[in-house]
Amino acid sequence: MGFALFVLLAVLGLFVLDGAVAGVASLAAMLVFIVTCIYALRGEDPDAATDSDRTGLVGWVGGWF
């Protein structure tokens, strides 16, 4: 749903609207895209995350966190 709203606002800002309104629509599209990406990457159950789930931090750097 969020990505569809992003596409709608981006198309409106790029091709339909003109002037300052297009800039506001493009800014809104950017913010919707960022929030939607954060929501998509958050995962299903953030409360179940443990230190062992962070596979990207293995090895020398992983011991610090």
Secondary structure by P-SEA (a helix, b strand, c coil): caaaaaaaaaaaaccccccaaaaaaaaaaaaaaaaaaaaaacccccccccccccccccccccccc
